[in-house]
Amino acid sequence: MSSLVELEHKDFWAMKLLNFDSKSTREKRKTQLHELEEMRLNAYHSSNIYRERVKAYNDKRILERNFQPGFYSILGLFSTSQCFYSIPG
């Protein structure tokens, strides 16, 4: 039992020595957590904006192509009349 009292006594003096105020420390930690959460939300919002801009940029660069069956070879580069090998069918 005496060891618990000694431990509490040591804790009390350590807090007093360090001028430890639990209420102000609690409030400071709460503020830090709120700031961290705000930074996380801002980063999430910024990543969404970046993703939307990259998607718009890539979508703008997509070319519309009309493919006709039998016109392209296996690779899709040459017409069937110029290619040595074409898909039968």
PDB file of N, CA, C and O in Angstrom, chain B, residues numbered from 101:
ATOM      1  N   MET B 101       0.818  -1.193   0.000  1.00  0.00           N
ATOM      2  CA  MET B 101       0.000   0.000   0.000  1.00  0.00           C
ATOM      3  C   MET B 101       0.855   1.248   0.000  1.00  0.00           C
ATOM      4  O   MET B 101       0.511   2.248  -0.630  1.00  0.00           O
ATOM      5  N   SER B 102       1.971   1.188   0.709  1.00  0.00           N
ATOM      6  CA  SER B 102       2.825   2.371   0.806  1.00  0.00           C
ATOM      7  C   SER B 102       3.472   2.708  -0.537  1.00  0.00           C
ATOM      8  O   SER B 102       3.783   3.868  -0.808  1.00  0.00           O
ATOM      9  N   SER B 103       3.673   1.680  -1.385  1.00  0.00           N
ATOM     10  CA  SER B 103       4.283   1.948  -2.690  1.00  0.00           C
ATOM     11  C   SER B 103       3.346   2.758  -3.572  1.00  0.00           C
ATOM     12  O   SER B 103       3.805   3.583  -4.363  1.00  0.00           O
ATOM     13  N   LEU B 104       2.021   2.535  -3.449  1.00  0.00           N
ATOM     14  CA  LEU B 104       1.059   3.323  -4.219  1.00  0.00           C
ATOM     15  C   LEU B 104       1.064   4.781  -3.784  1.00  0.00           C
ATOM     16  O   LEU B 104       0.994   5.691  -4.610  1.00  0.00           O
ATOM     17  N   VAL B 105       1.147   4.983  -2.492  1.00  0.00           N
ATOM     18  CA  VAL B 105       1.184   6.344  -1.973  1.00  0.00           C
ATOM     19  C   VAL B 105       2.455   7.045  -2.424  1.00  0.00           C
ATOM     20  O   VAL B 105       2.432   8.215  -2.806  1.00  0.00           O
ATOM     21  N   GLU B 106       3.567   6.314  -2.375  1.00  0.00           N
ATOM     22  CA  GLU B 106       4.833   6.892  -2.822  1.00  0.00           C
ATOM     23  C   GLU B 106       4.780   7.236  -4.309  1.00  0.00           C
ATOM     24  O   GLU B 106       5.293   8.275  -4.724  1.00  0.00           O
ATOM     25  N   LEU B 107       4.163   6.368  -5.111  1.00  0.00           N
ATOM     26  CA  LEU B 107       4.051   6.596  -6.547  1.00  0.00           C
ATOM     27  C   LEU B 107       3.199   7.825  -6.817  1.00  0.00           C
ATOM     28  O   LEU B 107       3.555   8.658  -7.649  1.00  0.00           O
ATOM     29  N   GLU B 108       2.055   7.944  -6.107  1.00  0.00           N
ATOM     30  CA  GLU B 108       1.217   9.124  -6.267  1.00  0.00           C
ATOM     31  C   GLU B 108       1.971  10.376  -5.850  1.00  0.00           C
ATOM     32  O   GLU B 108       1.865  11.414  -6.503  1.00  0.00           O
ATOM     33  N   HIS B 109       2.723  10.285  -4.780  1.00  0.00           N
ATOM     34  CA  HIS B 109       3.491  11.415  -4.287  1.00  0.00           C
ATOM     35  C   HIS B 109       4.550  11.834  -5.322  1.00  0.00           C
ATOM     36  O   HIS B 109       4.744  13.023  -5.573  1.00  0.00           O
ATOM     37  N   LYS B 110       5.222  10.853  -5.909  1.00  0.00           N
ATOM     38  CA  LYS B 110       6.221  11.154  -6.935  1.00  0.00           C
ATOM     39  C   LYS B 110       5.570  11.782  -8.164  1.00  0.00           C
ATOM     40  O   LYS B 110       6.118  12.716  -8.749  1.00  0.00           O
ATOM     41  N   ASP B 111       4.390  11.267  -8.559  1.00  0.00           N
ATOM     42  CA  ASP B 111       3.664  11.839  -9.688  1.00  0.00           C
ATOM     43  C   ASP B 111       3.281  13.288  -9.406  1.00  0.00           C
ATOM     44  O   ASP B 111       3.431  14.161 -10.261  1.00  0.00           O
ATOM     45  N   PHE B 112       2.792  13.527  -8.213  1.00  0.00           N
ATOM     46  CA  PHE B 112       2.383  14.885  -7.842  1.00  0.00           C
ATOM     47  C   PHE B 112       3.563  15.846  -7.927  1.00  0.00           C
ATOM     48  O   PHE B 112       3.431  16.946  -8.464  1.00  0.00           O
ATOM     49  N   TRP B 113       4.705  15.440  -7.405  1.00  0.00           N
ATOM     50  CA  TRP B 113       5.869  16.327  -7.402  1.00  0.00           C
ATOM     51  C   TRP B 113       6.452  16.476  -8.808  1.00  0.00           C
ATOM     52  O   TRP B 113       6.973  17.537  -9.151  1.00  0.00           O
ATOM     53  N   ALA B 114       6.370  15.444  -9.607  1.00  0.00           N
ATOM     54  CA  ALA B 114       6.843  15.556 -10.992  1.00  0.00           C
ATOM     55  C   ALA B 114       5.976  16.546 -11.758  1.00  0.00           C
ATOM     56  O   ALA B 114       6.488  17.358 -12.529  1.00  0.00           O
ATOM     57  N   MET B 115       4.641  16.480 -11.545  1.00  0.00           N
ATOM     58  CA  MET B 115       3.737  17.431 -12.199  1.00  0.00           C
ATOM     59  C   MET B 115       4.002  18.842 -11.699  1.00  0.00           C
ATOM     60  O   MET B 115       4.010  19.791 -12.483  1.00  0.00           O
ATOM     61  N   LYS B 116       4.214  18.979 -10.420  1.00  0.00           N
ATOM     62  CA  LYS B 116       4.463  20.294  -9.845  1.00  0.00           C
ATOM     63  C   LYS B 116       5.804  20.845 -10.329  1.00  0.00           C
ATOM     64  O   LYS B 116       5.924  22.038 -10.607  1.00  0.00           O
ATOM     65  N   LEU B 117       6.807  19.978 -10.429  1.00  0.00           N
ATOM     66  CA  LEU B 117       8.125  20.392 -10.887  1.00  0.00           C
ATOM     67  C   LEU B 117       8.075  20.880 -12.336  1.00  0.00           C
ATOM     68  O   LEU B 117       8.718  21.870 -12.685  1.00  0.00           O
ATOM     69  N   LEU B 118       7.321  20.192 -13.163  1.00  0.00           N
ATOM     70  CA  LEU B 118       7.223  20.560 -14.571  1.00  0.00           C
ATOM     71  C   LEU B 118       6.164  21.629 -14.825  1.00  0.00           C
ATOM     72  O   LEU B 118       5.938  22.021 -15.970  1.00  0.00           O
ATOM     73  N   ASN B 119       5.517  22.100 -13.762  1.00  0.00           N
ATOM     74  CA  ASN B 119       4.448  23.089 -13.864  1.00  0.00           C
ATOM     75  C   ASN B 119       3.368  22.569 -14.823  1.00  0.00           C
ATOM     76  O   ASN B 119       2.947  23.270 -15.744  1.00  0.00           O
ATOM     77  N   PHE B 120       2.944  21.369 -14.594  1.00  0.00           N
ATOM     78  CA  PHE B 120       2.009  20.668 -15.457  1.00  0.00           C
ATOM     79  C   PHE B 120       0.581  20.980 -15.041  1.00  0.00           C
ATOM     80  O   PHE B 120       0.147  20.623 -13.946  1.00  0.00           O
ATOM     81  N   ASP B 121      -0.130  21.639 -15.916  1.00  0.00           N
ATOM     82  CA  ASP B 121      -1.529  21.951 -15.659  1.00  0.00           C
ATOM     83  C   ASP B 121      -2.363  21.077 -16.599  1.00  0.00           C
ATOM     84  O   ASP B 121      -2.338  21.260 -17.816  1.00  0.00           O
ATOM     85  N   SER B 122      -3.092  20.138 -16.027  1.00  0.00           N
ATOM     86  CA  SER B 122      -3.802  19.166 -16.848  1.00  0.00           C
ATOM     87  C   SER B 122      -4.901  19.812 -17.688  1.00  0.00           C
ATOM     88  O   SER B 122      -5.133  19.374 -18.815  1.00  0.00           O
ATOM     89  N   LYS B 123      -5.577  20.826 -17.186  1.00  0.00           N
ATOM     90  CA  LYS B 123      -6.665  21.455 -17.941  1.00  0.00           C
ATOM     91  C   LYS B 123      -6.125  22.179 -19.176  1.00  0.00           C
ATOM     92  O   LYS B 123      -6.652  22.014 -20.276  1.00  0.00           O
ATOM     93  N   SER B 124      -5.082  22.973 -18.991  1.00  0.00           N
ATOM     94  CA  SER B 124      -4.529  23.693 -20.139  1.00  0.00           C
ATOM     95  C   SER B 124      -3.910  22.727 -21.152  1.00  0.00           C
ATOM     96  O   SER B 124      -4.002  22.940 -22.360  1.00  0.00           O
ATOM     97  N   THR B 125      -3.283  21.669 -20.649  1.00  0.00           N
ATOM     98  CA  THR B 125      -2.709  20.666 -21.544  1.00  0.00           C
ATOM     99  C   THR B 125      -3.803  19.957 -22.331  1.00  0.00           C
ATOM    100  O   THR B 125      -3.642  19.692 -23.522  1.00  0.00           O
ATOM    101  N   ARG B 126      -4.899  19.653 -21.677  1.00  0.00           N
ATOM    102  CA  ARG B 126      -6.040  19.013 -22.334  1.00  0.00           C
ATOM    103  C   ARG B 126      -6.586  19.906 -23.446  1.00  0.00           C
ATOM    104  O   ARG B 126      -6.864  19.437 -24.550  1.00  0.00           O
ATOM    105  N   GLU B 127      -6.736  21.189 -23.146  1.00  0.00           N
ATOM    106  CA  GLU B 127      -7.256  22.138 -24.135  1.00  0.00           C
ATOM    107  C   GLU B 127      -6.287  22.299 -25.310  1.00  0.00           C
ATOM    108  O   GLU B 127      -6.701  22.377 -26.467  1.00  0.00           O
ATOM    109  N   LYS B 128      -4.997  22.348 -24.992  1.00  0.00           N
ATOM    110  CA  LYS B 128      -3.994  22.480 -26.040  1.00  0.00           C
ATOM    111  C   LYS B 128      -4.007  21.258 -26.951  1.00  0.00           C
ATOM    112  O   LYS B 128      -3.915  21.390 -28.172  1.00  0.00           O
ATOM    113  N   ARG B 129      -4.122  20.077 -26.364  1.00  0.00           N
ATOM    114  CA  ARG B 129      -4.163  18.837 -27.154  1.00  0.00           C
ATOM    115  C   ARG B 129      -5.423  18.787 -28.021  1.00  0.00           C
ATOM    116  O   ARG B 129      -5.378  18.348 -29.170  1.00  0.00           O
ATOM    117  N   LYS B 130      -6.546  19.240 -27.456  1.00  0.00           N
ATOM    118  CA  LYS B 130      -7.787  19.283 -28.222  1.00  0.00           C
ATOM    119  C   LYS B 130      -7.645  20.213 -29.431  1.00  0.00           C
ATOM    120  O   LYS B 130      -8.088  19.885 -30.532  1.00  0.00           O
ATOM    121  N   THR B 131      -7.026  21.365 -29.215  1.00  0.00           N
ATOM    122  CA  THR B 131      -6.809  22.318 -30.296  1.00  0.00           C
ATOM    123  C   THR B 131      -5.902  21.723 -31.370  1.00  0.00           C
ATOM    124  O   THR B 131      -6.149  21.889 -32.565  1.00  0.00           O
ATOM    125  N   GLN B 132      -4.850  21.028 -30.933  1.00  0.00           N
ATOM    126  CA  GLN B 132      -3.949  20.398 -31.894  1.00  0.00           C
ATOM    127  C   GLN B 132      -4.680  19.339 -32.723  1.00  0.00           C
ATOM    128  O   GLN B 132      -4.462  19.232 -33.929  1.00  0.00           O
ATOM    129  N   LEU B 133      -5.542  18.563 -32.076  1.00  0.00           N
ATOM    130  CA  LEU B 133      -6.303  17.543 -32.804  1.00  0.00           C
ATOM    131  C   LEU B 133      -7.260  18.174 -33.809  1.00  0.00           C
ATOM    132  O   LEU B 133      -7.424  17.661 -34.916  1.00  0.00           O
ATOM    133  N   HIS B 134      -7.891  19.283 -33.429  1.00  0.00           N
ATOM    134  CA  HIS B 134      -8.787  19.980 -34.356  1.00  0.00           C
ATOM    135  C   HIS B 134      -8.013  20.533 -35.552  1.00  0.00           C
ATOM    136  O   HIS B 134      -8.480  20.448 -36.687  1.00  0.00           O
ATOM    137  N   GLU B 135      -6.836  21.098 -35.301  1.00  0.00           N
ATOM    138  CA  GLU B 135      -6.012  21.611 -36.391  1.00  0.00           C
ATOM    139  C   GLU B 135      -5.565  20.492 -37.320  1.00  0.00           C
ATOM    140  O   GLU B 135      -5.546  20.657 -38.540  1.00  0.00           O
ATOM    141  N   LEU B 136      -5.207  19.362 -36.741  1.00  0.00           N
ATOM    142  CA  LEU B 136      -4.799  18.209 -37.543  1.00  0.00           C
ATOM    143  C   LEU B 136      -5.955  17.705 -38.405  1.00  0.00           C
ATOM    144  O   LEU B 136      -5.763  17.371 -39.574  1.00  0.00           O
ATOM    145  N   GLU B 137      -7.140  17.653 -37.833  1.00  0.00           N
ATOM    146  CA  GLU B 137      -8.327  17.225 -38.584  1.00  0.00           C
ATOM    147  C   GLU B 137      -8.625  18.200 -39.718  1.00  0.00           C
ATOM    148  O   GLU B 137      -8.992  17.783 -40.816  1.00  0.00           O
ATOM    149  N   GLU B 138      -8.469  19.488 -39.458  1.00  0.00           N
ATOM    150  CA  GLU B 138      -8.706  20.500 -40.491  1.00  0.00           C
ATOM    151  C   GLU B 138      -7.695  20.357 -41.630  1.00  0.00           C
ATOM    152  O   GLU B 138      -8.060  20.473 -42.800  1.00  0.00           O
ATOM    153  N   MET B 139      -6.435  20.107 -41.296  1.00  0.00           N
ATOM    154  CA  MET B 139      -5.418  19.903 -42.333  1.00  0.00           C
ATOM    155  C   MET B 139      -5.725  18.657 -43.153  1.00  0.00           C
ATOM    156  O   MET B 139      -5.537  18.654 -44.370  1.00  0.00           O
ATOM    157  N   ARG B 140      -6.192  17.603 -42.500  1.00  0.00           N
ATOM    158  CA  ARG B 140      -6.538  16.368 -43.214  1.00  0.00           C
ATOM    159  C   ARG B 140      -7.683  16.598 -44.189  1.00  0.00           C
ATOM    160  O   ARG B 140      -7.657  16.110 -45.319  1.00  0.00           O
ATOM    161  N   LEU B 141      -8.694  17.351 -43.740  1.00  0.00           N
ATOM    162  CA  LEU B 141      -9.828  17.642 -44.612  1.00  0.00           C
ATOM    163  C   LEU B 141      -9.410  18.520 -45.790  1.00  0.00           C
ATOM    164  O   LEU B 141      -9.889  18.328 -46.908  1.00  0.00           O
ATOM    165  N   ASN B 142      -8.520  19.482 -45.544  1.00  0.00           N
ATOM    166  CA  ASN B 142      -8.027  20.328 -46.632  1.00  0.00           C
ATOM    167  C   ASN B 142      -7.237  19.511 -47.641  1.00  0.00           C
ATOM    168  O   ASN B 142      -7.361  19.723 -48.848  1.00  0.00           O
ATOM    169  N   ALA B 143      -6.432  18.588 -47.160  1.00  0.00           N
ATOM    170  CA  ALA B 143      -5.659  17.726 -48.059  1.00  0.00           C
ATOM    171  C   ALA B 143      -6.592  16.839 -48.877  1.00  0.00           C
ATOM    172  O   ALA B 143      -6.357  16.628 -50.067  1.00  0.00           O
ATOM    173  N   TYR B 144      -7.641  16.320 -48.254  1.00  0.00           N
ATOM    174  CA  TYR B 144      -8.617  15.484 -48.963  1.00  0.00           C
ATOM    175  C   TYR B 144      -9.311  16.303 -50.038  1.00  0.00           C
ATOM    176  O   TYR B 144      -9.491  15.832 -51.162  1.00  0.00           O
ATOM    177  N   HIS B 145      -9.701  17.529 -49.698  1.00  0.00           N
ATOM    178  CA  HIS B 145     -10.371  18.411 -50.652  1.00  0.00           C
ATOM    179  C   HIS B 145      -9.427  18.736 -51.811  1.00  0.00           C
ATOM    180  O   HIS B 145      -9.846  18.725 -52.969  1.00  0.00           O
ATOM    181  N   SER B 146      -8.156  19.026 -51.512  1.00  0.00           N
ATOM    182  CA  SER B 146      -7.172  19.342 -52.549  1.00  0.00           C
ATOM    183  C   SER B 146      -6.943  18.144 -53.470  1.00  0.00           C
ATOM    184  O   SER B 146      -6.793  18.317 -54.679  1.00  0.00           O
ATOM    185  N   SER B 147      -6.915  16.950 -52.920  1.00  0.00           N
ATOM    186  CA  SER B 147      -6.710  15.765 -53.759  1.00  0.00           C
ATOM    187  C   SER B 147      -7.906  15.533 -54.672  1.00  0.00           C
ATOM    188  O   SER B 147      -7.743  15.081 -55.805  1.00  0.00           O
ATOM    189  N   ASN B 148      -9.110  15.840 -54.187  1.00  0.00           N
ATOM    190  CA  ASN B 148     -10.292  15.713 -55.045  1.00  0.00           C
ATOM    191  C   ASN B 148     -10.244  16.714 -56.195  1.00  0.00           C
ATOM    192  O   ASN B 148     -10.581  16.376 -57.330  1.00  0.00           O
ATOM    193  N   ILE B 149      -9.827  17.943 -55.905  1.00  0.00           N
ATOM    194  CA  ILE B 149      -9.709  18.958 -56.955  1.00  0.00           C
ATOM    195  C   ILE B 149      -8.664  18.519 -57.981  1.00  0.00           C
ATOM    196  O   ILE B 149      -8.888  18.631 -59.186  1.00  0.00           O
ATOM    197  N   TYR B 150      -7.523  18.020 -57.503  1.00  0.00           N
ATOM    198  CA  TYR B 150      -6.465  17.555 -58.402  1.00  0.00           C
ATOM    199  C   TYR B 150      -6.975  16.410 -59.285  1.00  0.00           C
ATOM    200  O   TYR B 150      -6.745  16.406 -60.494  1.00  0.00           O
ATOM    201  N   ARG B 151      -7.662  15.449 -58.679  1.00  0.00           N
ATOM    202  CA  ARG B 151      -8.180  14.306 -59.437  1.00  0.00           C
ATOM    203  C   ARG B 151      -9.164  14.755 -60.510  1.00  0.00           C
ATOM    204  O   ARG B 151      -9.132  14.247 -61.631  1.00  0.00           O
ATOM    205  N   GLU B 152     -10.043  15.708 -60.175  1.00  0.00           N
ATOM    206  CA  GLU B 152     -11.009  16.217 -61.152  1.00  0.00           C
ATOM    207  C   GLU B 152     -10.307  16.930 -62.301  1.00  0.00           C
ATOM    208  O   GLU B 152     -10.706  16.773 -63.456  1.00  0.00           O
ATOM    209  N   ARG B 153      -9.274  17.709 -62.008  1.00  0.00           N
ATOM    210  CA  ARG B 153      -8.547  18.428 -63.062  1.00  0.00           C
ATOM    211  C   ARG B 153      -7.802  17.470 -63.981  1.00  0.00           C
ATOM    212  O   ARG B 153      -7.803  17.648 -65.199  1.00  0.00           O
ATOM    213  N   VAL B 154      -7.167  16.454 -63.401  1.00  0.00           N
ATOM    214  CA  VAL B 154      -6.446  15.467 -64.218  1.00  0.00           C
ATOM    215  C   VAL B 154      -7.426  14.694 -65.086  1.00  0.00           C
ATOM    216  O   VAL B 154      -7.139  14.424 -66.253  1.00  0.00           O
ATOM    217  N   LYS B 155      -8.569  14.339 -64.538  1.00  0.00           N
ATOM    218  CA  LYS B 155      -9.580  13.622 -65.314  1.00  0.00           C
ATOM    219  C   LYS B 155     -10.076  14.475 -66.470  1.00  0.00           C
ATOM    220  O   LYS B 155     -10.210  13.982 -67.590  1.00  0.00           O
ATOM    221  N   ALA B 156     -10.352  15.753 -66.211  1.00  0.00           N
ATOM    222  CA  ALA B 156     -10.811  16.655 -67.273  1.00  0.00           C
ATOM    223  C   ALA B 156      -9.746  16.801 -68.357  1.00  0.00           C
ATOM    224  O   ALA B 156     -10.057  16.801 -69.548  1.00  0.00           O
ATOM    225  N   TYR B 157      -8.481  16.926 -67.933  1.00  0.00           N
ATOM    226  CA  TYR B 157      -7.388  17.053 -68.896  1.00  0.00           C
ATOM    227  C   TYR B 157      -7.282  15.799 -69.758  1.00  0.00           C
ATOM    228  O   TYR B 157      -7.157  15.896 -70.979  1.00  0.00           O
ATOM    229  N   ASN B 158      -7.332  14.625 -69.135  1.00  0.00           N
ATOM    230  CA  ASN B 158      -7.221  13.371 -69.885  1.00  0.00           C
ATOM    231  C   ASN B 158      -8.431  13.143 -70.779  1.00  0.00           C
ATOM    232  O   ASN B 158      -8.290  12.664 -71.904  1.00  0.00           O
ATOM    233  N   ASP B 159      -9.620  13.484 -70.288  1.00  0.00           N
ATOM    234  CA  ASP B 159     -10.829  13.317 -71.104  1.00  0.00           C
ATOM    235  C   ASP B 159     -10.796  14.219 -72.330  1.00  0.00           C
ATOM    236  O   ASP B 159     -11.308  13.860 -73.390  1.00  0.00           O
ATOM    237  N   LYS B 160     -10.190  15.393 -72.178  1.00  0.00           N
ATOM    238  CA  LYS B 160     -10.111  16.327 -73.289  1.00  0.00           C
ATOM    239  C   LYS B 160      -9.181  15.802 -74.385  1.00  0.00           C
ATOM    240  O   LYS B 160      -9.352  16.141 -75.556  1.00  0.00           O
ATOM    241  N   ARG B 161      -8.212  14.986 -74.016  1.00  0.00           N
ATOM    242  CA  ARG B 161      -7.234  14.470 -74.967  1.00  0.00           C
ATOM    243  C   ARG B 161      -7.673  13.176 -75.653  1.00  0.00           C
ATOM    244  O   ARG B 161      -6.983  12.696 -76.552  1.00  0.00           O
ATOM    245  N   ILE B 162      -8.803  12.607 -75.248  1.00  0.00           N
ATOM    246  CA  ILE B 162      -9.287  11.369 -75.859  1.00  0.00           C
ATOM    247  C   ILE B 162      -9.836  11.684 -77.247  1.00  0.00           C
ATOM    248  O   ILE B 162     -10.659  12.584 -77.415  1.00  0.00           O
ATOM    249  N   LEU B 163      -9.372  10.938 -78.224  1.00  0.00           N
ATOM    250  CA  LEU B 163      -9.846  11.119 -79.592  1.00  0.00           C
ATOM    251  C   LEU B 163     -10.987  10.146 -79.862  1.00  0.00           C
ATOM    252  O   LEU B 163     -10.956   8.991 -79.439  1.00  0.00           O
ATOM    253  N   GLU B 164     -11.979  10.633 -80.566  1.00  0.00           N
ATOM    254  CA  GLU B 164     -13.094   9.759 -80.927  1.00  0.00           C
ATOM    255  C   GLU B 164     -12.720   9.010 -82.193  1.00  0.00           C
ATOM    256  O   GLU B 164     -12.339   9.615 -83.195  1.00  0.00           O
ATOM    257  N   ARG B 165     -12.828   7.713 -82.142  1.00  0.00           N
ATOM    258  CA  ARG B 165     -12.478   6.898 -83.295  1.00  0.00           C
ATOM    259  C   ARG B 165     -13.658   6.005 -83.668  1.00  0.00           C
ATOM    260  O   ARG B 165     -14.359   5.471 -82.808  1.00  0.00           O
ATOM    261  N   ASN B 166     -13.848   5.865 -84.947  1.00  0.00           N
ATOM    262  CA  ASN B 166     -14.902   4.982 -85.450  1.00  0.00           C
ATOM    263  C   ASN B 166     -14.236   3.773 -86.101  1.00  0.00           C
ATOM    264  O   ASN B 166     -13.584   3.889 -87.139  1.00  0.00           O
ATOM    265  N   PHE B 167     -14.411   2.619 -85.477  1.00  0.00           N
ATOM    266  CA  PHE B 167     -13.815   1.401 -85.994  1.00  0.00           C
ATOM    267  C   PHE B 167     -14.850   0.655 -86.829  1.00  0.00           C
ATOM    268  O   PHE B 167     -16.021   0.551 -86.465  1.00  0.00           O
ATOM    269  N   GLN B 168     -14.371   0.137 -87.968  1.00  0.00           N
ATOM    270  CA  GLN B 168     -15.251  -0.630 -88.841  1.00  0.00           C
ATOM    271  C   GLN B 168     -14.777  -2.079 -88.827  1.00  0.00           C
ATOM    272  O   GLN B 168     -13.580  -2.330 -88.961  1.00  0.00           O
ATOM    273  N   PRO B 169     -15.672  -3.024 -88.670  1.00  0.00           N
ATOM    274  CA  PRO B 169     -15.252  -4.424 -88.600  1.00  0.00           C
ATOM    275  C   PRO B 169     -14.628  -4.886 -89.921  1.00  0.00           C
ATOM    276  O   PRO B 169     -15.125  -4.569 -91.002  1.00  0.00           O
ATOM    277  N   GLY B 170     -13.538  -5.637 -89.813  1.00  0.00           N
ATOM    278  CA  GLY B 170     -12.868  -6.184 -90.986  1.00  0.00           C
ATOM    279  C   GLY B 170     -11.907  -5.215 -91.640  1.00  0.00           C
ATOM    280  O   GLY B 170     -11.195  -5.604 -92.566  1.00  0.00           O
ATOM    281  N   PHE B 171     -11.857  -3.992 -91.206  1.00  0.00           N
ATOM    282  CA  PHE B 171     -10.985  -3.009 -91.847  1.00  0.00           C
ATOM    283  C   PHE B 171      -9.570  -3.062 -91.274  1.00  0.00           C
ATOM    284  O   PHE B 171      -8.601  -2.793 -91.985  1.00  0.00           O
ATOM    285  N   TYR B 172      -9.448  -3.407 -89.997  1.00  0.00           N
ATOM    286  CA  TYR B 172      -8.149  -3.405 -89.334  1.00  0.00           C
ATOM    287  C   TYR B 172      -7.622  -4.824 -89.145  1.00  0.00           C
ATOM    288  O   TYR B 172      -8.400  -5.771 -89.032  1.00  0.00           O
ATOM    289  N   SER B 173      -6.314  -4.964 -89.111  1.00  0.00           N
ATOM    290  CA  SER B 173      -5.696  -6.271 -88.878  1.00  0.00           C
ATOM    291  C   SER B 173      -5.644  -6.553 -87.386  1.00  0.00           C
ATOM    292  O   SER B 173      -6.297  -5.857 -86.609  1.00  0.00           O
ATOM    293  N   ILE B 174      -4.885  -7.557 -86.968  1.00  0.00           N
ATOM    294  CA  ILE B 174      -4.756  -7.929 -85.559  1.00  0.00           C
ATOM    295  C   ILE B 174      -4.251  -6.751 -84.734  1.00  0.00           C
ATOM    296  O   ILE B 174      -4.774  -6.480 -83.653  1.00  0.00           O
ATOM    297  N   LEU B 175      -3.255  -6.060 -85.230  1.00  0.00           N
ATOM    298  CA  LEU B 175      -2.690  -4.940 -84.495  1.00  0.00           C
ATOM    299  C   LEU B 175      -3.533  -3.678 -84.624  1.00  0.00           C
ATOM    300  O   LEU B 175      -3.398  -2.761 -83.814  1.00  0.00           O
ATOM    301  N   GLY B 176      -4.393  -3.618 -85.622  1.00  0.00           N
ATOM    302  CA  GLY B 176      -5.226  -2.449 -85.809  1.00  0.00           C
ATOM    303  C   GLY B 176      -4.484  -1.300 -86.466  1.00  0.00           C
ATOM    304  O   GLY B 176      -4.902  -0.146 -86.366  1.00  0.00           O
ATOM    305  N   LEU B 177      -3.386  -1.610 -87.137  1.00  0.00           N
ATOM    306  CA  LEU B 177      -2.579  -0.545 -87.727  1.00  0.00           C
ATOM    307  C   LEU B 177      -2.747  -0.436 -89.239  1.00  0.00           C
ATOM    308  O   LEU B 177      -2.670   0.658 -89.797  1.00  0.00           O
ATOM    309  N   PHE B 178      -2.974  -1.554 -89.895  1.00  0.00           N
ATOM    310  CA  PHE B 178      -3.022  -1.553 -91.355  1.00  0.00           C
ATOM    311  C   PHE B 178      -4.375  -2.055 -91.833  1.00  0.00           C
ATOM    312  O   PHE B 178      -5.056  -2.799 -91.127  1.00  0.00           O
ATOM    313  N   SER B 179      -4.757  -1.648 -93.024  1.00  0.00           N
ATOM    314  CA  SER B 179      -5.997  -2.192 -93.580  1.00  0.00           C
ATOM    315  C   SER B 179      -5.744  -3.631 -94.007  1.00  0.00           C
ATOM    316  O   SER B 179      -4.590  -4.023 -94.183  1.00  0.00           O
ATOM    317  N   THR B 180      -6.784  -4.418 -94.177  1.00  0.00           N
ATOM    318  CA  THR B 180      -6.626  -5.839 -94.502  1.00  0.00           C
ATOM    319  C   THR B 180      -6.024  -6.027 -95.874  1.00  0.00           C
ATOM    320  O   THR B 180      -5.408  -7.063 -96.125  1.00  0.00           O
ATOM    321  N   SER B 181      -6.173  -5.069 -96.777  1.00  0.00           N
ATOM    322  CA  SER B 181      -5.594  -5.231 -98.114  1.00  0.00           C
ATOM    323  C   SER B 181      -4.082  -5.066 -98.082  1.00  0.00           C
ATOM    324  O   SER B 181      -3.399  -5.602 -98.955  1.00  0.00           O
ATOM    325  N   GLN B 182      -3.524  -4.336 -97.094  1.00  0.00           N
ATOM    326  CA  GLN B 182      -2.091  -4.120 -97.017  1.00  0.00           C
ATOM    327  C   GLN B 182      -1.397  -5.114 -96.071  1.00  0.00           C
ATOM    328  O   GLN B 182      -0.171  -5.228 -96.098  1.00  0.00           O
ATOM    329  N   CYS B 183      -2.143  -5.815 -95.258  1.00  0.00           N
ATOM    330  CA  CYS B 183      -1.561  -6.683 -94.245  1.00  0.00           C
ATOM    331  C   CYS B 183      -1.406  -8.091 -94.775  1.00  0.00           C
ATOM    332  O   CYS B 183      -2.245  -8.584 -95.529  1.00  0.00           O
ATOM    333  N   PHE B 184      -0.304  -8.744 -94.367  1.00  0.00           N
ATOM    334  CA  PHE B 184      -0.054 -10.115 -94.792  1.00  0.00           C
ATOM    335  C   PHE B 184      -0.972 -11.106 -94.080  1.00  0.00           C
ATOM    336  O   PHE B 184      -1.299 -12.160 -94.626  1.00  0.00           O
ATOM    337  N   TYR B 185      -1.386 -10.765 -92.861  1.00  0.00           N
ATOM    338  CA  TYR B 185      -2.196 -11.680 -92.087  1.00  0.00           C
ATOM    339  C   TYR B 185      -3.386 -10.922 -91.520  1.00  0.00           C
ATOM    340  O   TYR B 185      -3.216  -9.860 -90.922  1.00  0.00           O
ATOM    341  N   SER B 186      -4.558 -11.443 -91.698  1.00  0.00           N
ATOM    342  CA  SER B 186      -5.741 -10.828 -91.123  1.00  0.00           C
ATOM    343  C   SER B 186      -6.593 -11.917 -90.476  1.00  0.00           C
ATOM    344  O   SER B 186      -6.433 -13.104 -90.763  1.00  0.00           O
ATOM    345  N   ILE B 187      -7.472 -11.505 -89.627  1.00  0.00           N
ATOM    346  CA  ILE B 187      -8.340 -12.436 -88.918  1.00  0.00           C
ATOM    347  C   ILE B 187      -9.418 -12.927 -89.890  1.00  0.00           C
ATOM    348  O   ILE B 187     -10.138 -12.112 -90.468  1.00  0.00           O
ATOM    349  N   PRO B 188      -9.539 -14.251 -90.079  1.00  0.00           N
ATOM    350  CA  PRO B 188     -10.593 -14.744 -90.964  1.00  0.00           C
ATOM    351  C   PRO B 188     -11.966 -14.547 -90.343  1.00  0.00           C
ATOM    352  O   PRO B 188     -12.140 -14.645 -89.128  1.00  0.00           O
ATOM    353  N   GLY B 189     -12.919 -14.271 -91.188  1.00  0.00           N
ATOM    354  CA  GLY B 189     -14.246 -14.150 -90.606  1.00  0.00           C
ATOM    355  C   GLY B 189     -15.115 -13.271 -91.306  1.00  0.00           C
ATOM    356  O   GLY B 189     -16.265 -13.091 -90.905  1.00  0.00           O
TER     357      GLY B 189
END
